[in-house]
Amino acid sequence: MTVTFVAGVFGLVIGSFLNVVVYRVPRDLSVVQPGSFCPACGTPIRSSDNVPVISWLVLRAKCRHCREPISPRYPTVEFLTGALFAALAWVLGPHWAVPGMCVLGATALALAVIELDGLPPPGAVSLTGTGIGAVALGAAAVADKRWWHLGGMLIGIAAASCVGVAGSWAARRRAATVSLWALIPAGAVMGWVGAPGTVIGVAGTAVVLVGSWIFLGDRRRQDGSGPKVGMACAGLLGAGAAVIGAFVVGSSIGV
């Protein structure tokens, strides 16, 4: 329970950072400078008004300076990230796999939110998050001397990348645009679980992508991104894959 609580609190903090990533990275803004500010009036947000979830409730969903409404998306992302981290820690317990699973789950969640915002998710978010998560999971596999975890993760990343390349090629053939970055963290998670997990995870995510593409049509927005509902579902599948993968891994390593 201690590990679960700590992970949940840490997830709330990371969720606050994900809000920064979701807003700034697609707009080519730095995630470091300047500090948090109100999107409406540009006033810097002081630390006491930047506490995850709580500040939004205390301020009654309004900026302290200009009184413009603050989107409920901000506390929602923070809460979901905290819940995701807590779920992973509860399933795995005090295991080295928790940090890597959390990073990959958070990456997929960030990609989903960017899509729901109607913006094309940058590849940098997927590649950076997957890279950090893969290193953390690789360290966990080495610590446990479970080399099939490490090999499976690499296979999962490769399989997801191949599906992504194929999907992008098919989209260009149909003069459409589709974002498949959410496949990569999902492939890393499910691949770490094992070869069957790789096939099921990557194939399942691909089905959602292709299905949304067919049923929603090639409705492209002015920003050039694909159908946001289907892509967001892919991102949420990636976050869900982290929890599902944690259950499978938790059973296999006896935690």
BAZALO-627744 format. One record per residue (C-alpha): x, y, z; residue number from 1; residue in three letters. Coordinates in steps of 0.05 Angstrom, whole numbers, padded with zeros to 5 digits. Layout:
# BAZALO-627744
       xx       yy       zz   pos   code
        X        Y        Z   NUM    ALA
...
//
This chain:
# BAZALO-627744
       xx       yy       zz   pos   code
    00000    00000    00000     1    MET
    00058    00047    00014     2    THR
    00086    00036   -00056     3    VAL
    00017    00046   -00086     4    THR
    00007    00111   -00048     5    PHE
    00075    00139   -00066     6    VAL
    00066    00121   -00139     7    ALA
   -00003    00153   -00140     8    GLY
    00023    00219   -00111     9    VAL
    00082    00218   -00159    10    PHE
    00033    00205   -00216    11    GLY
   -00006    00267   -00198    12    LEU
    00058    00308   -00204    13    VAL
    00076    00275   -00270    14    ILE
    00006    00287   -00294    15    GLY
    00017    00362   -00282    16    SER
    00079    00357   -00325    17    PHE
    00041    00319   -00379    18    LEU
   -00006    00378   -00383    19    ASN
    00054    00421   -00400    20    VAL
    00078    00371   -00452    21    VAL
    00008    00365   -00483    22    VAL
    00001    00440   -00490    23    TYR
    00071    00461   -00509    24    ARG
    00105    00407   -00550    25    VAL
    00055    00406   -00608    26    PRO
    00063    00482   -00610    27    ARG
    00139    00478   -00612    28    ASP
    00146    00512   -00544    29    LEU
    00197    00494   -00490    30    SER
    00173    00450   -00433    31    VAL
    00224    00483   -00387    32    VAL
    00219    00558   -00398    33    GLN
    00178    00597   -00382    34    PRO
    00143    00569   -00321    35    GLY
    00070    00551   -00320    36    SER
    00024    00607   -00343    37    PHE
   -00049    00620   -00356    38    CYS
   -00064    00606   -00430    39    PRO
   -00116    00662   -00430    40    ALA
   -00078    00721   -00399    41    CYS
   -00007    00695   -00397    42    GLY
    00002    00709   -00323    43    THR
    00053    00663   -00289    44    PRO
    00020    00613   -00242    45    ILE
    00048    00614   -00173    46    ARG
    00068    00550   -00138    47    SER
    00010    00550   -00089    48    SER
   -00038    00551   -00149    49    ASP
   -00003    00495   -00184    50    ASN
   -00018    00436   -00137    51    VAL
   -00047    00379   -00179    52    PRO
   -00123    00373   -00176    53    VAL
   -00129    00411   -00110    54    ILE
   -00112    00479   -00138    55    SER
   -00164    00471   -00193    56    TRP
   -00217    00457   -00140    57    LEU
   -00195    00513   -00093    58    VAL
   -00194    00564   -00150    59    LEU
   -00263    00539   -00172    60    ARG
   -00236    00525   -00242    61    ALA
   -00218    00597   -00255    62    LYS
   -00153    00635   -00264    63    CYS
   -00137    00676   -00202    64    ARG
   -00116    00736   -00244    65    HIS
   -00164    00741   -00303    66    CYS
   -00220    00695   -00277    67    ARG
   -00223    00658   -00343    68    GLU
   -00246    00586   -00337    69    PRO
   -00193    00532   -00330    70    ILE
   -00207    00471   -00372    71    SER
   -00226    00408   -00332    72    PRO
   -00177    00371   -00376    73    ARG
   -00120    00393   -00331    74    TYR
   -00144    00359   -00266    75    PRO
   -00170    00301   -00307    76    THR
   -00102    00286   -00337    77    VAL
   -00070    00293   -00268    78    GLU
   -00120    00247   -00236    79    PHE
   -00115    00195   -00292    80    LEU
   -00040    00194   -00289    81    THR
   -00041    00186   -00213    82    GLY
   -00092    00130   -00219    83    ALA
   -00051    00096   -00274    84    LEU
    00013    00098   -00232    85    PHE
   -00023    00074   -00170    86    ALA
   -00054    00016   -00209    87    ALA
    00013   -00005   -00236    88    LEU
    00046   -00002   -00168    89    ALA
   -00011   -00040   -00135    90    TRP
   -00005   -00096   -00187    91    VAL
    00071   -00101   -00188    92    LEU
    00087   -00081   -00117    93    GLY
    00158   -00060   -00100    94    PRO
    00188   -00083   -00166    95    HIS
    00238   -00050   -00213    96    TRP
    00188   -00056   -00270    97    ALA
    00142   -00002   -00240    98    VAL
    00181    00060   -00264    99    PRO
    00187    00035   -00335   100    GLY
    00114    00014   -00339   101    MET
    00093    00082   -00311   102    CYS
    00135    00120   -00362   103    VAL
    00106    00081   -00421   104    LEU
    00035    00087   -00395   105    GLY
    00043    00162   -00385   106    ALA
    00072    00169   -00455   107    THR
    00011    00134   -00486   108    ALA
   -00036    00177   -00444   109    LEU
   -00002    00241   -00467   110    ALA
   -00008    00221   -00540   111    LEU
   -00083    00207   -00529   112    ALA
   -00095    00275   -00498   113    VAL
   -00057    00311   -00554   114    ILE
   -00102    00276   -00605   115    GLU
   -00165    00295   -00566   116    LEU
   -00140    00367   -00568   117    ASP
   -00143    00362   -00644   118    GLY
   -00068    00367   -00654   119    LEU
   -00020    00319   -00689   120    PRO
    00020    00283   -00635   121    PRO
    00095    00297   -00643   122    PRO
    00140    00237   -00654   123    GLY
    00187    00266   -00602   124    ALA
    00137    00251   -00547   125    VAL
    00130    00178   -00567   126    SER
    00204    00167   -00581   127    LEU
    00229    00202   -00518   128    THR
    00178    00168   -00472   129    GLY
    00189    00100   -00503   130    THR
    00264    00108   -00499   131    GLY
    00263    00125   -00425   132    ILE
    00212    00071   -00409   133    GLY
    00251    00019   -00449   134    ALA
    00315    00035   -00412   135    VAL
    00279    00029   -00345   136    ALA
    00246   -00037   -00364   137    LEU
    00312   -00062   -00392   138    GLY
    00346   -00047   -00325   139    ALA
    00290   -00085   -00290   140    ALA
    00300   -00145   -00335   141    ALA
    00375   -00144   -00322   142    VAL
    00364   -00138   -00247   143    ALA
    00318   -00199   -00248   144    ASP
    00361   -00235   -00300   145    LYS
    00299   -00246   -00342   146    ARG
    00328   -00238   -00411   147    TRP
    00264   -00258   -00446   148    TRP
    00232   -00194   -00419   149    HIS
    00288   -00153   -00451   150    LEU
    00285   -00190   -00517   151    GLY
    00209   -00188   -00519   152    GLY
    00209   -00113   -00508   153    MET
    00256   -00101   -00566   154    LEU
    00214   -00147   -00610   155    ILE
    00151   -00108   -00588   156    GLY
    00182   -00041   -00606   157    ILE
    00205   -00068   -00674   158    ALA
    00136   -00099   -00688   159    ALA
    00100   -00035   -00669   160    ALA
    00147    00006   -00712   161    SER
    00135   -00039   -00772   162    CYS
    00059   -00033   -00764   163    VAL
    00066    00042   -00757   164    GLY
    00108    00048   -00820   165    VAL
    00060    00003   -00859   166    ALA
    00000    00044   -00834   167    GLY
    00033    00109   -00854   168    SER
    00049    00082   -00923   169    TRP
   -00023    00060   -00932   170    ALA
   -00048    00128   -00909   171    ALA
   -00005    00163   -00961   172    ARG
   -00032    00117   -01015   173    ARG
   -00102    00141   -00996   174    ARG
   -00080    00213   -00991   175    ALA
   -00098    00212   -00917   176    ALA
   -00059    00227   -00854   177    THR
   -00058    00180   -00795   178    VAL
   -00016    00183   -00731   179    SER
    00010    00116   -00706   180    LEU
    00059    00139   -00652   181    TRP
    00017    00108   -00597   182    ALA
    00035    00039   -00623   183    LEU
    00108    00045   -00602   184    ILE
    00099    00051   -00526   185    PRO
    00043   -00001   -00529   186    ALA
    00090   -00048   -00566   187    GLY
    00145   -00038   -00515   188    ALA
    00098   -00054   -00457   189    VAL
    00066   -00115   -00488   190    MET
    00132   -00140   -00516   191    GLY
    00163   -00138   -00447   192    TRP
    00107   -00185   -00425   193    VAL
    00125   -00234   -00479   194    GLY
    00116   -00253   -00552   195    ALA
    00041   -00269   -00546   196    PRO
    00031   -00202   -00512   197    GLY
    00067   -00167   -00569   198    THR
    00022   -00198   -00622   199    VAL
   -00042   -00186   -00583   200    ILE
   -00024   -00115   -00560   201    GLY
    00002   -00089   -00627   202    VAL
   -00051   -00124   -00668   203    ALA
   -00107   -00100   -00622   204    GLY
   -00083   -00028   -00626   205    THR
   -00075   -00032   -00701   206    ALA
   -00147   -00058   -00707   207    VAL
   -00172    00003   -00669   208    VAL
   -00132    00049   -00714   209    LEU
   -00154    00017   -00779   210    VAL
   -00226    00010   -00756   211    GLY
   -00230    00083   -00736   212    SER
   -00199    00102   -00802   213    TRP
   -00250    00063   -00842   214    ILE
   -00313    00081   -00802   215    PHE
   -00295    00153   -00789   216    LEU
   -00270    00163   -00860   217    GLY
   -00210    00202   -00883   218    ASP
   -00234    00265   -00848   219    ARG
   -00173    00308   -00844   220    ARG
   -00171    00371   -00804   221    ARG
   -00134    00434   -00826   222    GLN
   -00075    00416   -00781   223    ASP
   -00066    00351   -00821   224    GLY
   -00077    00301   -00765   225    SER
   -00119    00238   -00772   226    GLY
   -00186    00221   -00740   227    PRO
   -00176    00242   -00668   228    LYS
   -00224    00194   -00637   229    VAL
   -00190    00132   -00665   230    GLY
   -00120    00157   -00650   231    MET
   -00139    00176   -00579   232    ALA
   -00167    00106   -00570   233    CYS
   -00100    00079   -00592   234    ALA
   -00065    00121   -00540   235    GLY
   -00113    00098   -00486   236    LEU
   -00102    00027   -00508   237    LEU
   -00028    00038   -00498   238    GLY
   -00040    00063   -00427   239    ALA
   -00086    00005   -00414   240    GLY
   -00034   -00043   -00442   241    ALA
    00013   -00020   -00387   242    ALA
   -00037   -00042   -00333   243    VAL
   -00055   -00107   -00369   244    ILE
    00018   -00122   -00380   245    GLY
    00033   -00108   -00307   246    ALA
   -00020   -00160   -00287   247    PHE
    00012   -00213   -00332   248    VAL
    00083   -00196   -00310   249    VAL
    00061   -00194   -00237   250    GLY
    00034   -00264   -00243   251    SER
    00096   -00290   -00278   252    SER
    00146   -00262   -00228   253    ILE
    00103   -00278   -00167   254    GLY
    00093   -00208   -00139   255    VAL
//
